[in-house]
Amino acid sequence: MQPHPEVFRTKHHRVHCDGSGQVDAALGHPRVYYQIDDEVGFVDCGYCDRRFVLEGGPADNISGS
């Protein structure tokens, strides 16, 4: 399995992605909104495969616990 292009840790269950960051937003993709489920702890963008991980959730490998 290949690693995800980018992983973002967040404290929010509701996240959005438009593919911008290292590239201009105009070169990204349409802005999409995602909801992170408490039981899964992450969500992947359907356009660019970025992963959004809920801090302290089950998918957070860097949690302080």
Backbone as CSV, one residue per row, in Angstrom:
resi,resn,N_x,N_y,N_z,CA_x,CA_y,CA_z,C_x,C_y,C_z
1,MET,0.841,-1.174,0.000,0.000,0.000,0.000,0.892,1.245,0.000
2,GLN,0.583,2.179,-0.880,1.350,3.415,-0.952,0.843,4.410,0.080
3,PRO,1.736,5.237,0.631,1.291,6.258,1.587,0.471,7.326,0.876
4,HIS,-0.384,8.006,1.630,-1.198,9.083,1.071,-0.309,10.273,0.736
5,PRO,-0.674,11.030,-0.326,0.152,12.178,-0.728,0.380,13.169,0.411
6,GLU,-0.675,13.473,1.156,-0.562,14.389,2.287,-1.518,13.929,3.371
7,VAL,-1.114,14.097,4.609,-1.971,13.771,5.742,-2.087,15.023,6.596
8,PHE,-3.325,15.418,6.886,-3.590,16.578,7.724,-4.273,16.114,8.999
9,ARG,-3.739,16.510,10.140,-4.365,16.231,11.434,-5.259,17.408,11.764
10,THR,-6.459,17.138,12.269,-7.418,18.187,12.566,-8.171,17.887,13.853
11,LYS,-8.632,18.940,14.502,-9.459,18.799,15.704,-10.941,18.843,15.351
12,HIS,-11.255,19.064,14.080,-12.632,19.254,13.632,-13.151,18.024,12.886
13,HIS,-14.401,17.684,13.129,-15.018,16.558,12.427,-15.381,16.925,10.991
14,ARG,-15.660,18.189,10.743,-16.047,18.660,9.408,-14.838,19.321,8.759
15,VAL,-14.421,18.826,7.609,-13.250,19.352,6.910,-13.612,19.620,5.456
16,HIS,-12.783,20.434,4.796,-12.974,20.664,3.363,-11.627,20.563,2.660
17,CYS,-11.685,20.284,1.367,-10.471,20.157,0.564,-10.745,20.745,-0.812
18,ASP,-9.768,21.504,-1.321,-9.870,22.023,-2.690,-8.598,21.740,-3.485
19,GLY,-7.734,20.921,-2.933,-6.525,20.524,-3.638,-5.418,21.559,-3.620
20,SER,-5.666,22.716,-3.003,-4.631,23.755,-2.979,-3.659,23.481,-1.847
21,GLY,-2.712,24.315,-1.721,-1.673,24.156,-0.703,-0.354,24.471,-1.348
22,GLN,0.265,23.461,-1.916,1.515,23.677,-2.631,1.263,24.250,-4.020
23,VAL,0.027,24.141,-4.495,-0.343,24.720,-5.793,-1.412,25.786,-5.566
24,ASP,-1.566,26.675,-6.520,-2.596,27.702,-6.466,-3.974,27.031,-6.432
25,ALA,-4.922,27.626,-5.712,-6.263,27.049,-5.607,-6.924,26.882,-6.969
26,ALA,-6.595,27.748,-7.923,-7.167,27.650,-9.267,-6.705,26.378,-9.978
27,LEU,-5.604,25.795,-9.545,-5.089,24.578,-10.160,-5.504,23.316,-9.401
28,GLY,-6.248,23.500,-8.328,-6.681,22.366,-7.519,-7.913,21.687,-8.106
29,HIS,-8.890,21.392,-7.246,-10.134,20.760,-7.675,-11.286,21.475,-6.986
30,PRO,-12.534,21.165,-7.342,-13.668,21.822,-6.672,-13.614,21.578,-5.166
31,ARG,-14.022,22.579,-4.395,-14.031,22.419,-2.928,-15.099,21.407,-2.544
32,VAL,-14.690,20.428,-1.766,-15.600,19.399,-1.277,-15.502,19.345,0.247
33,TYR,-16.602,18.972,0.886,-16.677,18.901,2.340,-16.859,17.453,2.764
34,TYR,-16.199,17.100,3.870,-16.268,15.744,4.388,-16.538,15.777,5.885
35,GLN,-17.131,14.710,6.382,-17.399,14.528,7.805,-16.575,13.337,8.273
36,ILE,-15.758,13.531,9.312,-14.943,12.436,9.856,-15.779,11.676,10.881
37,ASP,-15.932,10.398,10.679,-16.675,9.532,11.585,-15.815,9.212,12.804
38,ASP,-16.396,9.286,13.996,-15.659,9.014,15.238,-15.089,7.596,15.280
39,GLU,-15.787,6.632,14.716,-15.337,5.241,14.782,-14.171,4.961,13.843
40,VAL,-14.097,5.692,12.720,-13.017,5.497,11.746,-11.848,6.421,12.057
41,GLY,-12.144,7.691,12.305,-11.108,8.646,12.694,-10.400,9.345,11.555
42,PHE,-10.801,9.077,10.313,-10.178,9.761,9.176,-11.133,9.750,7.998
43,VAL,-10.820,10.597,7.011,-11.539,10.608,5.745,-10.540,10.975,4.651
44,ASP,-10.696,10.393,3.460,-9.817,10.674,2.327,-10.566,11.510,1.299
45,CYS,-9.875,12.463,0.699,-10.451,13.270,-0.364,-10.622,12.408,-1.614
46,GLY,-11.778,12.458,-2.208,-12.056,11.678,-3.400,-11.356,12.179,-4.652
47,TYR,-10.863,13.421,-4.610,-10.168,13.985,-5.760,-8.653,13.783,-5.689
48,CYS,-8.050,14.173,-4.572,-6.586,14.202,-4.517,-5.981,13.220,-3.510
49,ASP,-6.796,12.428,-2.846,-6.355,11.405,-1.898,-5.724,11.944,-0.619
50,ARG,-5.852,13.254,-0.359,-5.377,13.747,0.935,-6.171,13.057,2.030
51,ARG,-5.506,12.810,3.137,-6.161,12.170,4.276,-6.267,13.173,5.410
52,PHE,-7.455,13.263,5.988,-7.711,14.119,7.133,-7.949,13.213,8.324
53,VAL,-7.074,13.344,9.347,-7.107,12.473,10.524,-7.556,13.286,11.727
54,LEU,-8.537,12.763,12.454,-9.043,13.408,13.654,-8.041,13.223,14.792
55,GLU,-7.554,14.334,15.347,-6.588,14.267,16.446,-7.196,13.532,17.628
56,GLY,-6.478,12.563,18.140,-6.945,11.769,19.274,-7.902,10.647,18.884
57,GLY,-8.218,10.537,17.616,-9.130,9.502,17.126,-8.396,8.188,16.901
58,PRO,-9.135,7.158,16.479,-8.536,5.832,16.315,-7.467,5.761,15.226
59,ALA,-7.453,6.682,14.274,-6.458,6.656,13.194,-5.268,7.572,13.465
60,ASP,-5.294,8.257,14.595,-4.228,9.218,14.932,-3.048,8.472,15.539
61,ASN,-2.012,8.266,14.753,-0.813,7.540,15.211,0.097,8.393,16.064
62,ILE,-0.162,9.703,16.117,0.719,10.606,16.846,0.056,11.121,18.122
63,SER,-1.053,10.506,18.519,-1.778,10.986,19.706,-0.897,10.860,20.941
64,GLY,-1.177,11.712,21.907,-0.366,11.751,23.115,-0.699,10.662,24.122
65,SER,-1.613,9.752,23.791,-1.979,8.717,24.764,-1.155,7.471,24.625
